[in-house]
Amino acid sequence: MTATVICHFWNNAWILSHWLRHHRRLFSHGILIDHGSTDGSCDVIRELTPAWEIRPTRRCRDAFRSVDADIEVMDVEQALRGWKMVLNVTEFLVLADLEGYIAGLPRGVRGVTTSGVVLVDSPATRSLPVADEPLVVQRTHGYFEYELGKKPRDYGFPAVWRSRLLHDYPTGRYEVGRHVCGVDHVYDPRLFLAWAGWSPFERLKAMKMSVQQRIPPEDFDSGLALQHRLESESDLEERLAVEQARSHDLLSDPRYARAVAAIRDVERRGEVRRPPP
């Protein structure tokens, strides 16, 4: 089975090291779209996943425009065969065996969307050091997006915020932001997608403050990427407090606890997903 993960990045060396170690166990190939990194991100990719591709962005050379970025990843998808998934560098598929998961899908299913999980540091965990083990094993505080008390359509589109598509169509036919797709699919509440948006917070602060530099004002004016618009670090701290107020121990959900435990077991055995011969 061939499964490719696609991701765009810009000066994300630290989080990329965790993201690559996590996803190289799952996917047989990766295509990483570089938006002009200058912090050694490409070196991290070459070291950890030397067989994966680094491609310079073609559509977002001067700025990160949401519409163009989504078109670009669909252009990449179009040329690929097999299963594929487009993730952000802060998104982690909470799964130990992707090949086994796909093999177990009901006959005829070609697309599956995930259930969103937001990782949030508590006041007690934000100062904890970050080890090399998977982030979803180290950081287990946050909330499930379904707990916000709304139905998907209440967000203004038929998907929760961290809904991502795993599929084997030519493209996912995404709307802006890629949280909504235009292909037939099923939603699997057991397939979790963890967003390291607020944990490990101390390591993410600089990245969260800087990313808005790459987003053009017209995107913000159109209501796009507003989660990246920050006035100051105090603004960031205020948003963290809001996220902390709705957070709890994620392992209280038995399904999520089993998924994390399976990743921990794979990590202990040192299993790495290898490309097919």
Backbone as CSV, one residue per row, in Angstrom:
resi,resn,N_x,N_y,N_z,CA_x,CA_y,CA_z,C_x,C_y,C_z
1,MET,0.839,-1.193,0.000,0.000,0.000,0.000,0.876,1.246,0.000
2,THR,0.523,2.204,-0.836,1.220,3.483,-0.872,0.356,4.537,-0.191
3,ALA,0.949,5.260,0.748,0.250,6.350,1.425,1.211,7.518,1.552
4,THR,0.799,8.676,1.052,1.652,9.860,1.030,1.060,10.949,1.908
5,VAL,1.899,11.585,2.708,1.480,12.736,3.492,2.086,13.988,2.864
6,ILE,1.294,15.046,2.794,1.703,16.324,2.200,1.605,17.387,3.282
7,CYS,2.604,18.252,3.339,2.610,19.285,4.365,3.389,20.490,3.861
8,HIS,2.934,21.703,4.160,3.720,22.891,3.854,4.331,23.425,5.153
9,PHE,5.485,24.063,5.038,6.179,24.525,6.242,6.929,25.817,5.975
10,TRP,7.181,26.552,7.048,7.983,27.776,7.003,8.643,27.988,8.354
11,ASN,9.941,27.808,8.414,10.705,28.001,9.647,10.101,27.239,10.819
12,ASN,9.926,25.948,10.613,9.312,25.083,11.623,10.235,23.960,12.075
13,ALA,11.538,24.221,12.159,12.504,23.151,12.403,12.188,22.341,13.646
14,TRP,11.866,23.005,14.744,11.659,22.258,15.991,10.434,21.342,15.908
15,ILE,9.282,21.903,15.533,8.077,21.073,15.477,8.177,20.055,14.346
16,LEU,8.886,20.388,13.277,9.076,19.447,12.173,9.787,18.174,12.629
17,SER,10.744,18.311,13.542,11.458,17.126,14.008,10.503,16.137,14.668
18,HIS,9.536,16.639,15.423,8.533,15.768,16.049,7.542,15.253,15.016
19,TRP,7.123,16.132,14.125,6.131,15.765,13.114,6.663,14.666,12.195
20,LEU,7.914,14.770,11.780,8.502,13.780,10.880,8.692,12.432,11.569
21,ARG,9.206,12.440,12.792,9.392,11.174,13.495,8.068,10.475,13.729
22,HIS,7.033,11.257,13.954,5.707,10.681,14.169,5.142,10.071,12.888
23,HIS,5.189,10.824,11.784,4.482,10.397,10.574,5.283,9.469,9.673
24,ARG,6.594,9.402,9.853,7.363,8.454,9.039,7.036,7.014,9.425
25,ARG,6.450,6.815,10.576,6.006,5.479,10.980,4.741,5.065,10.233
26,LEU,4.008,6.042,9.750,2.694,5.781,9.173,2.691,5.797,7.648
27,PHE,3.383,6.759,7.063,3.285,6.974,5.619,4.523,6.445,4.901
28,SER,4.293,5.908,3.721,5.401,5.388,2.927,6.159,6.500,2.210
29,HIS,5.549,7.675,2.091,6.226,8.781,1.410,5.683,10.099,1.944
30,GLY,6.493,11.148,1.796,6.065,12.472,2.194,6.536,13.508,1.199
31,ILE,5.707,14.523,0.981,6.072,15.663,0.133,5.896,16.916,0.979
32,LEU,7.012,17.622,1.218,7.028,18.793,2.088,7.241,20.037,1.240
33,ILE,6.311,20.983,1.333,6.349,22.193,0.519,6.950,23.325,1.334
34,ASP,8.119,23.802,0.897,8.879,24.813,1.622,8.466,26.214,1.189
35,HIS,8.070,27.023,2.164,7.649,28.397,1.886,8.778,29.400,2.135
36,GLY,10.013,28.948,1.943,11.140,29.853,2.066,11.808,29.827,3.427
37,SER,11.917,28.649,4.024,12.488,28.535,5.364,13.965,28.921,5.383
38,THR,14.364,29.535,6.491,15.763,29.935,6.667,16.338,29.430,7.983
39,ASP,15.604,28.559,8.686,16.007,28.147,10.035,16.556,26.725,10.105
40,GLY,16.845,26.115,8.960,17.341,24.748,8.968,16.264,23.684,8.876
41,SER,15.034,24.080,8.585,13.946,23.107,8.469,14.253,22.039,7.422
42,CYS,14.798,22.460,6.298,15.109,21.504,5.227,16.177,20.510,5.674
43,ASP,17.129,20.962,6.477,18.156,20.057,6.995,17.537,18.999,7.899
44,VAL,16.559,19.395,8.690,15.863,18.447,9.567,15.171,17.373,8.732
45,ILE,14.521,17.789,7.656,13.832,16.841,6.785,14.822,15.867,6.155
46,ARG,15.925,16.395,5.654,16.932,15.536,5.001,17.534,14.538,5.980
47,GLU,17.659,14.939,7.228,18.241,14.049,8.223,17.274,12.947,8.652
48,LEU,16.021,13.312,8.910,15.072,12.363,9.478,14.323,11.548,8.429
49,THR,14.069,12.139,7.266,13.345,11.438,6.202,14.040,11.712,4.870
50,PRO,15.233,11.176,4.668,16.018,11.515,3.472,15.361,11.142,2.156
51,ALA,14.448,10.170,2.166,13.790,9.762,0.923,12.555,10.604,0.611
52,TRP,12.131,11.440,1.543,10.958,12.273,1.305,11.360,13.514,0.496
53,GLU,10.387,14.086,-0.194,10.660,15.195,-1.107,10.465,16.555,-0.443
54,ILE,11.351,17.486,-0.770,11.187,18.889,-0.413,10.953,19.660,-1.702
55,ARG,9.850,20.363,-1.779,9.533,21.138,-2.979,9.326,22.605,-2.611
56,PRO,9.980,23.511,-3.291,9.719,24.935,-3.032,8.308,25.299,-3.496
57,THR,7.643,26.132,-2.735,6.297,26.535,-3.113,6.308,27.249,-4.461
58,ARG,5.307,27.006,-5.254,5.174,27.676,-6.544,4.172,28.823,-6.483
59,ARG,3.193,28.730,-5.587,2.100,29.692,-5.558,2.204,30.716,-4.415
60,CYS,3.023,30.432,-3.404,3.051,31.297,-2.221,4.464,31.778,-1.917
61,ARG,5.176,32.221,-2.933,6.566,32.612,-2.739,6.713,33.896,-1.926
62,ASP,5.776,34.830,-2.094,5.907,36.106,-1.398,5.086,36.164,-0.116
63,ALA,4.043,35.333,-0.003,3.174,35.342,1.173,2.371,34.050,1.199
64,PHE,1.871,33.700,2.398,1.041,32.505,2.532,-0.425,32.899,2.352
65,ARG,-0.932,32.668,1.163,-2.340,32.939,0.870,-3.103,31.623,0.937
66,SER,-4.127,31.587,1.769,-4.840,30.343,2.038,-5.361,29.681,0.771
67,VAL,-5.968,30.461,-0.107,-6.545,29.881,-1.325,-5.451,29.256,-2.188
68,ASP,-4.372,29.974,-2.385,-3.288,29.458,-3.226,-2.620,28.240,-2.593
69,ALA,-2.462,28.243,-1.279,-1.850,27.095,-0.603,-2.690,25.845,-0.788
70,ASP,-4.003,25.986,-0.730,-4.882,24.822,-0.905,-4.868,24.325,-2.346
71,ILE,-4.821,25.251,-3.287,-4.719,24.837,-4.694,-3.408,24.087,-4.914
72,GLU,-2.340,24.574,-4.295,-1.032,23.942,-4.484,-1.018,22.510,-3.971
73,VAL,-1.593,22.261,-2.792,-1.567,20.881,-2.292,-2.457,19.975,-3.139
74,MET,-3.525,20.533,-3.708,-4.350,19.708,-4.602,-3.620,19.407,-5.903
75,ASP,-2.811,20.345,-6.371,-1.966,20.064,-7.532,-1.026,18.901,-7.245
76,VAL,-0.471,18.878,-6.035,0.408,17.775,-5.646,-0.375,16.465,-5.568
77,GLU,-1.526,16.509,-4.943,-2.355,15.312,-4.827,-2.683,14.719,-6.193
78,GLN,-3.001,15.580,-7.133,-3.452,15.141,-8.452,-2.441,14.212,-9.118
79,ALA,-1.172,14.405,-8.824,-0.124,13.614,-9.471,0.216,12.333,-8.718
80,LEU,-0.476,12.095,-7.600,-0.144,10.948,-6.763,-1.132,9.802,-6.948
81,ARG,-0.634,8.609,-6.799,-1.495,7.428,-6.777,-1.546,6.898,-5.353
82,GLY,-2.631,6.221,-5.016,-2.752,5.638,-3.686,-3.391,6.597,-2.692
83,TRP,-3.308,6.228,-1.425,-3.905,7.023,-0.360,-3.032,8.235,-0.061
84,LYS,-3.679,9.297,0.390,-2.954,10.536,0.661,-3.665,11.324,1.756
85,MET,-2.897,12.219,2.370,-3.455,13.071,3.422,-2.644,14.355,3.478
86,VAL,-3.331,15.482,3.603,-2.675,16.780,3.723,-2.816,17.254,5.166
87,LEU,-1.684,17.506,5.814,-1.687,17.942,7.207,-0.887,19.223,7.360
88,ASN,-1.205,19.994,8.387,-0.348,21.098,8.793,0.769,20.554,9.677
89,VAL,1.815,21.328,9.855,2.978,20.858,10.603,2.685,20.724,12.102
90,THR,1.584,21.297,12.557,1.192,21.160,13.967,0.102,20.106,14.162
91,GLU,-0.193,19.324,13.144,-1.252,18.313,13.220,-0.661,16.905,13.205
92,PHE,-1.138,16.077,14.127,-0.604,14.728,14.304,-1.737,13.705,14.230
93,LEU,-1.609,12.780,13.292,-2.586,11.706,13.171,-2.360,10.726,14.320
94,VAL,-3.360,10.554,15.162,-3.213,9.730,16.369,-3.547,8.282,16.007
95,LEU,-2.555,7.622,15.447,-2.740,6.277,14.913,-1.403,5.559,14.951
96,ALA,-1.448,4.266,15.219,-0.205,3.483,15.281,0.056,2.709,14.005
97,ASP,-0.984,2.382,13.254,-0.832,1.517,12.077,-1.776,1.988,10.985
98,LEU,-1.288,2.849,10.111,-2.129,3.383,9.044,-2.485,2.311,8.027
99,GLU,-1.521,1.471,7.671,-1.789,0.429,6.682,-2.883,-0.514,7.170
100,GLY,-2.814,-0.907,8.443,-3.844,-1.773,8.998,-5.190,-1.085,9.068
101,TYR,-5.173,0.221,9.373,-6.423,0.970,9.439,-7.107,1.008,8.077
102,ILE,-6.346,1.332,7.043,-6.926,1.404,5.697,-7.428,0.034,5.252
103,ALA,-6.662,-1.007,5.549,-7.079,-2.364,5.171,-8.388,-2.753,5.841
104,GLY,-8.673,-2.188,6.998,-9.885,-2.535,7.730,-11.092,-1.679,7.397
105,LEU,-10.953,-0.721,6.475,-12.098,0.113,6.105,-13.143,-0.712,5.353
106,PRO,-14.407,-0.374,5.525,-15.458,-1.086,4.781,-15.236,-0.982,3.277
107,ARG,-15.662,-2.010,2.584,-15.523,-2.050,1.132,-16.173,-0.827,0.487
108,GLY,-15.473,-0.195,-0.418,-16.015,0.945,-1.148,-15.707,2.293,-0.525
109,VAL,-15.205,2.323,0.708,-14.873,3.596,1.352,-13.549,4.112,0.798
110,ARG,-13.576,5.307,0.264,-12.371,5.908,-0.333,-11.916,7.163,0.401
111,GLY,-12.680,7.588,1.366,-12.313,8.781,2.116,-12.827,8.716,3.542
112,VAL,-12.002,9.157,4.481,-12.367,9.182,5.896,-11.928,10.516,6.480
113,THR,-12.800,11.151,7.272,-12.415,12.386,7.958,-12.223,12.121,9.447
114,THR,-11.373,12.949,10.043,-10.925,12.743,11.414,-11.792,13.484,12.430
115,SER,-11.556,13.137,13.699,-12.168,13.827,14.825,-11.109,14.719,15.470
116,GLY,-11.403,15.994,15.643,-10.403,16.954,16.089,-10.137,16.930,17.581
117,VAL,-8.855,17.020,17.928,-8.406,17.103,19.315,-7.479,18.313,19.416
118,VAL,-7.684,19.153,20.429,-6.838,20.326,20.637,-5.969,20.073,21.871
119,LEU,-4.654,20.064,21.688,-3.734,19.899,22.804,-3.492,21.261,23.460
120,VAL,-3.677,21.301,24.778,-3.556,22.555,25.524,-2.750,22.289,26.791
121,ASP,-1.714,23.060,27.036,-0.974,22.932,28.288,-1.803,23.474,29.441
122,SER,-1.814,22.753,30.543,-2.384,23.269,31.773,-1.326,24.134,32.460
123,PRO,-1.702,24.921,33.461,-0.674,25.690,34.182,0.438,24.799,34.731
124,ALA,0.111,23.551,35.048,1.102,22.639,35.618,2.000,22.016,34.563
125,THR,1.494,21.859,33.330,2.277,21.149,32.310,3.033,22.070,31.360
126,ARG,2.727,23.380,31.352,3.347,24.249,30.348,4.854,24.398,30.560
127,SER,5.321,24.156,31.780,6.752,24.293,32.063,7.503,22.968,31.959
128,LEU,6.806,21.883,31.642,7.467,20.588,31.538,8.395,20.565,30.320
129,PRO,9.560,19.947,30.438,10.445,19.831,29.271,9.836,18.917,28.221
130,VAL,10.298,19.052,27.004,9.798,18.239,25.897,10.848,17.196,25.552
131,ALA,10.456,15.929,25.619,11.362,14.834,25.302,11.242,14.473,23.823
132,ASP,11.936,13.429,23.420,11.920,13.014,22.017,10.751,12.102,21.676
133,GLU,10.050,11.562,22.668,8.938,10.666,22.377,7.804,11.452,21.729
134,PRO,6.862,10.752,21.083,5.788,11.454,20.364,5.066,12.479,21.237
135,LEU,4.763,13.627,20.651,4.096,14.684,21.406,2.754,14.233,21.955
136,VAL,2.029,13.410,21.205,0.706,12.990,21.675,0.809,12.034,22.858
137,VAL,1.983,11.463,23.069,2.218,10.626,24.246,2.606,11.503,25.434
138,GLN,3.402,12.543,25.175,3.852,13.443,26.238,2.772,14.401,26.718
139,ARG,2.000,14.916,25.787,1.017,15.948,26.107,-0.396,15.385,25.925
140,THR,-1.075,15.166,27.024,-2.397,14.526,26.984,-3.442,15.376,27.704
141,HIS,-3.264,16.685,27.664,-4.223,17.614,28.248,-4.783,18.463,27.117
142,GLY,-6.080,18.709,27.139,-6.720,19.485,26.081,-8.196,19.185,26.040
143,TYR,-8.769,19.205,24.851,-10.192,18.894,24.731,-10.499,18.356,23.338
144,PHE,-11.640,17.687,23.239,-12.135,17.172,21.966,-13.094,18.212,21.394
145,GLU,-12.968,18.475,20.121,-13.775,19.555,19.547,-15.273,19.290,19.644
146,TYR,-15.659,18.021,19.679,-17.087,17.736,19.796,-17.640,18.176,21.154
147,GLU,-16.758,18.437,22.127,-17.207,18.847,23.454,-17.626,20.308,23.517
148,LEU,-17.423,21.047,22.466,-17.746,22.467,22.495,-19.249,22.726,22.484
149,GLY,-20.027,21.663,22.353,-21.463,21.802,22.475,-22.168,22.256,21.231
150,LYS,-21.465,22.227,20.124,-22.070,22.613,18.846,-22.058,21.431,17.897
151,LYS,-22.953,21.472,16.956,-22.916,20.515,15.861,-22.029,21.084,14.758
152,PRO,-21.458,20.222,13.923,-20.535,20.721,12.891,-21.078,21.891,12.084
153,ARG,-22.359,21.844,11.741,-22.885,22.913,10.891,-22.933,24.263,11.616
154,ASP,-22.868,24.250,12.948,-22.915,25.496,13.691,-21.655,26.328,13.532
155,TYR,-20.587,25.715,13.021,-19.352,26.459,12.812,-19.372,27.225,11.495
156,GLY,-20.417,27.055,10.715,-20.499,27.759,9.451,-20.099,26.913,8.271
157,PHE,-19.710,25.686,8.511,-19.386,24.754,7.435,-19.561,23.344,7.985
158,PRO,-19.787,22.363,7.135,-20.137,21.014,7.606,-18.935,20.189,8.048
159,ALA,-18.152,20.720,8.997,-17.010,19.969,9.518,-16.503,20.649,10.774
160,VAL,-15.903,19.893,11.681,-15.277,20.515,12.829,-13.940,21.102,12.407
161,TRP,-13.334,21.892,13.262,-12.176,22.682,12.858,-11.002,21.834,12.387
162,ARG,-10.726,20.728,13.059,-9.554,19.922,12.710,-9.940,18.686,11.916
163,SER,-11.013,18.757,11.186,-11.378,17.661,10.293,-10.391,17.625,9.126
164,ARG,-9.726,16.499,8.947,-8.821,16.305,7.812,-9.214,15.023,7.090
165,LEU,-8.922,14.980,5.798,-9.360,13.886,4.940,-8.214,12.939,4.617
166,LEU,-8.423,11.661,4.861,-7.556,10.583,4.394,-8.289,9.942,3.232
167,HIS,-7.648,9.859,2.046,-8.432,9.441,0.879,-7.558,8.868,-0.223
168,ASP,-8.237,8.270,-1.201,-7.508,7.829,-2.406,-8.175,8.342,-3.680
169,TYR,-8.801,9.528,-3.586,-9.323,10.231,-4.764,-8.180,11.004,-5.433
170,PRO,-8.377,11.488,-6.654,-7.350,12.332,-7.276,-6.998,13.540,-6.399
171,THR,-8.029,14.231,-5.871,-7.811,15.309,-4.898,-8.969,15.270,-3.902
172,GLY,-8.788,16.006,-2.808,-9.859,16.092,-1.817,-10.920,17.121,-2.157
173,ARG,-10.678,17.926,-3.220,-11.621,18.977,-3.631,-11.997,19.840,-2.418
174,TYR,-10.988,20.436,-1.802,-11.165,21.152,-0.547,-11.727,22.550,-0.746
175,GLU,-12.477,22.984,0.245,-12.787,24.395,0.375,-11.634,25.058,1.119
176,VAL,-11.643,26.370,1.196,-10.525,27.098,1.804,-10.303,26.623,3.241
177,GLY,-9.070,26.283,3.547,-8.725,25.783,4.867,-8.636,24.272,4.938
178,ARG,-9.208,23.575,3.950,-9.152,22.124,3.825,-9.883,21.370,4.932
179,HIS,-10.716,22.063,5.697,-11.500,21.369,6.708,-12.775,20.786,6.115
180,VAL,-13.090,21.223,4.916,-14.264,20.728,4.194,-13.808,20.173,2.859
181,CYS,-14.289,18.985,2.530,-13.911,18.366,1.257,-15.151,18.139,0.400
182,GLY,-14.916,17.959,-0.895,-16.029,17.789,-1.836,-16.123,16.394,-2.401
183,VAL,-15.611,15.402,-1.672,-15.671,14.012,-2.135,-16.449,13.184,-1.123
184,ASP,-16.988,12.070,-1.584,-17.718,11.179,-0.681,-16.769,10.614,0.371
185,HIS,-17.228,10.610,1.613,-16.377,10.121,2.688,-17.225,9.736,3.887
186,VAL,-16.625,9.056,4.822,-17.269,8.765,6.098,-16.497,9.490,7.196
187,TYR,-17.178,9.786,8.277,-16.535,10.397,9.442,-16.294,9.297,10.469
188,ASP,-15.056,9.187,10.942,-14.713,8.166,11.924,-14.360,8.847,13.243
189,PRO,-15.240,8.784,14.255,-14.944,9.450,15.534,-13.768,8.825,16.273
190,ARG,-13.314,7.650,15.820,-12.168,6.983,16.466,-10.848,7.357,15.805
191,LEU,-10.904,8.052,14.687,-9.684,8.473,14.005,-9.389,9.911,14.423
192,PHE,-8.500,10.055,15.393,-8.252,11.364,15.981,-7.125,12.100,15.262
193,LEU,-7.298,13.408,15.168,-6.282,14.301,14.616,-5.977,15.328,15.706
194,ALA,-4.778,15.254,16.298,-4.415,16.152,17.396,-3.695,17.370,16.860
195,TRP,-4.174,18.545,17.237,-3.561,19.809,16.855,-2.754,20.335,18.029
196,ALA,-1.449,20.447,17.843,-0.569,20.997,18.879,-0.627,22.515,18.816
197,GLY,-1.799,23.045,19.045,-1.992,24.487,18.939,-1.570,25.239,20.187
198,TRP,-1.725,24.580,21.354,-1.469,25.254,22.631,-0.594,24.411,23.550
199,SER,0.083,23.449,22.979,0.977,22.588,23.749,1.941,21.901,22.787
200,PRO,3.247,21.913,23.106,3.936,22.520,24.256,4.026,24.045,24.076
201,PHE,3.325,24.765,24.916,3.098,26.188,24.698,4.390,27.005,24.663
202,GLU,5.300,26.738,25.600,6.528,27.549,25.656,7.361,27.400,24.385
203,ARG,7.334,26.212,23.770,8.090,26.002,22.538,7.376,26.568,21.319
204,LEU,6.064,26.764,21.423,5.273,27.208,20.277,5.076,28.716,20.214
205,LYS,5.356,29.415,21.311,5.027,30.842,21.371,5.645,31.645,20.226
206,ALA,6.928,31.462,20.006,7.609,32.252,18.968,7.025,31.957,17.591
207,MET,6.737,30.680,17.325,6.166,30.307,16.038,4.781,30.924,15.861
208,LYS,3.971,30.906,16.918,2.622,31.450,16.825,2.654,32.956,16.607
209,MET,3.644,33.628,17.179,3.736,35.069,16.996,4.261,35.441,15.611
210,SER,5.093,34.604,15.026,5.742,34.964,13.767,4.962,34.575,12.521
211,VAL,4.086,33.566,12.610,3.454,33.051,11.403,2.606,34.113,10.703
212,GLN,2.057,35.048,11.457,1.213,36.082,10.844,1.991,36.979,9.882
213,GLN,3.311,36.964,10.004,4.124,37.766,9.088,4.012,37.283,7.648
214,ARG,3.667,36.018,7.457,3.578,35.441,6.113,2.167,35.519,5.538
215,ILE,1.204,35.989,6.314,-0.186,36.016,5.861,-0.529,37.423,5.380
216,PRO,-0.982,37.577,4.148,-1.265,38.918,3.619,-2.484,39.549,4.288
217,PRO,-2.509,40.870,4.423,-3.637,41.555,5.077,-4.986,41.225,4.448
218,GLU,-5.001,41.006,3.133,-6.288,40.727,2.478,-6.909,39.420,2.948
219,ASP,-6.081,38.448,3.356,-6.633,37.215,3.919,-7.318,37.507,5.245
220,PHE,-6.668,38.257,6.111,-7.277,38.630,7.386,-8.558,39.432,7.147
221,ASP,-8.513,40.353,6.190,-9.690,41.183,5.900,-10.856,40.342,5.397
222,SER,-10.540,39.208,4.772,-11.590,38.312,4.265,-12.058,37.316,5.312
223,GLY,-11.506,37.396,6.517,-11.896,36.482,7.581,-11.155,35.171,7.575
224,LEU,-10.041,35.098,6.815,-9.261,33.868,6.744,-8.084,33.936,7.714
225,ALA,-7.726,32.765,8.249,-6.531,32.613,9.100,-6.554,33.522,10.317
226,LEU,-7.736,33.868,10.823,-7.801,34.801,11.948,-7.199,34.217,13.222
227,GLN,-7.111,32.878,13.305,-6.497,32.271,14.487,-5.024,32.624,14.611
228,HIS,-4.429,33.096,13.495,-3.008,33.449,13.506,-2.764,34.936,13.764
229,ARG,-3.830,35.696,13.876,-3.668,37.146,14.068,-3.546,37.449,15.558
230,LEU,-2.400,37.955,15.972,-2.119,38.224,17.380,-1.508,39.616,17.515
231,GLU,-1.973,40.347,18.524,-1.467,41.701,18.735,-0.187,41.699,19.573
232,SER,-0.107,40.775,20.529,1.028,40.760,21.444,1.074,39.416,22.159
233,GLU,2.124,39.205,22.940,2.210,37.976,23.731,1.127,37.935,24.801
234,SER,0.709,39.081,25.306,-0.380,39.093,26.288,-1.679,38.631,25.646
235,ASP,-1.883,38.978,24.388,-3.036,38.490,23.629,-2.972,36.967,23.533
236,LEU,-1.788,36.455,23.264,-1.589,35.006,23.184,-1.892,34.349,24.520
237,GLU,-1.448,34.931,25.614,-1.702,34.384,26.943,-3.202,34.391,27.262
238,GLU,-3.889,35.427,26.848,-5.329,35.482,27.082,-6.047,34.365,26.330
239,ARG,-5.620,34.101,25.113,-6.238,33.020,24.343,-5.934,31.673,24.983
240,LEU,-4.705,31.514,25.507,-4.366,30.265,26.189,-5.280,30.046,27.385
241,ALA,-5.562,31.085,28.145,-6.429,30.954,29.319,-7.823,30.474,28.929
242,VAL,-8.324,30.964,27.813,-9.640,30.516,27.327,-9.595,29.026,26.989
243,GLU,-8.521,28.611,26.323,-8.392,27.207,25.951,-8.220,26.322,27.191
244,GLN,-7.490,26.793,28.184,-7.291,26.020,29.405,-8.600,25.798,30.146
245,ALA,-9.495,26.779,30.092,-10.754,26.689,30.830,-11.626,25.545,30.332
246,ARG,-11.458,25.131,29.091,-12.281,24.054,28.552,-11.520,22.727,28.459
247,SER,-10.325,22.668,29.031,-9.459,21.505,28.850,-9.496,20.559,30.046
248,HIS,-9.037,19.332,29.798,-9.035,18.278,30.817,-8.087,17.177,30.381
249,ASP,-8.044,16.102,31.133,-7.214,14.945,30.800,-7.843,14.208,29.620
250,LEU,-7.180,14.206,28.483,-7.723,13.566,27.284,-7.819,12.050,27.421
251,LEU,-7.004,11.470,28.280,-7.006,10.012,28.441,-8.245,9.522,29.181
252,SER,-9.103,10.448,29.613,-10.381,10.032,30.204,-11.315,9.442,29.164
253,ASP,-11.039,9.709,27.883,-11.797,9.086,26.789,-11.114,7.768,26.445
254,PRO,-11.774,6.622,26.679,-11.119,5.323,26.459,-10.621,5.139,25.025
255,ARG,-11.342,5.664,24.048,-10.915,5.495,22.655,-9.606,6.241,22.398
256,TYR,-9.522,7.456,22.917,-8.295,8.227,22.734,-7.151,7.594,23.525
257,ALA,-7.446,7.121,24.725,-6.415,6.483,25.551,-5.845,5.255,24.847
258,ARG,-6.708,4.472,24.198,-6.227,3.285,23.473,-5.346,3.691,22.290
259,ALA,-5.747,4.753,21.588,-4.966,5.191,20.428,-3.581,5.676,20.862
260,VAL,-3.505,6.419,21.948,-2.220,6.911,22.452,-1.369,5.754,22.961
261,ALA,-1.993,4.805,23.649,-1.260,3.644,24.164,-0.660,2.834,23.025
262,ALA,-1.377,2.714,21.917,-0.862,1.967,20.768,0.366,2.664,20.178
263,ILE,0.345,3.991,20.126,1.511,4.737,19.636,2.685,4.554,20.591
264,ARG,2.413,4.595,21.886,3.477,4.388,22.867,4.120,3.016,22.701
265,ASP,3.304,1.997,22.454,3.834,0.638,22.275,4.705,0.545,21.033
266,VAL,4.265,1.157,19.943,5.056,1.152,18.714,6.384,1.859,18.932
267,GLU,6.338,2.975,19.650,7.561,3.727,19.942,8.542,2.876,20.753
268,ARG,8.037,2.154,21.718,8.911,1.334,22.552,9.556,0.205,21.752
269,ARG,8.819,-0.301,20.776,9.371,-1.378,19.961,10.283,-0.851,18.861
270,GLY,10.290,0.460,18.675,11.176,1.073,17.686,10.781,0.793,16.249
271,GLU,9.469,0.642,15.996,9.010,0.330,14.654,8.927,1.611,13.825
272,VAL,9.459,1.537,12.628,9.401,2.652,11.678,8.803,2.161,10.383
273,ARG,7.817,2.887,9.865,7.177,2.534,8.599,8.200,2.677,7.477
274,ARG,8.394,1.634,6.693,9.360,1.671,5.602,8.650,1.751,4.263
275,PRO,9.245,2.448,3.288,8.634,2.503,1.955,8.584,1.106,1.354
276,PRO,7.592,0.843,0.493,7.518,-0.457,-0.164,8.707,-0.655,-1.082
277,PRO,9.153,-1.925,-1.284,10.308,-2.175,-2.157,10.002,-1.815,-3.607
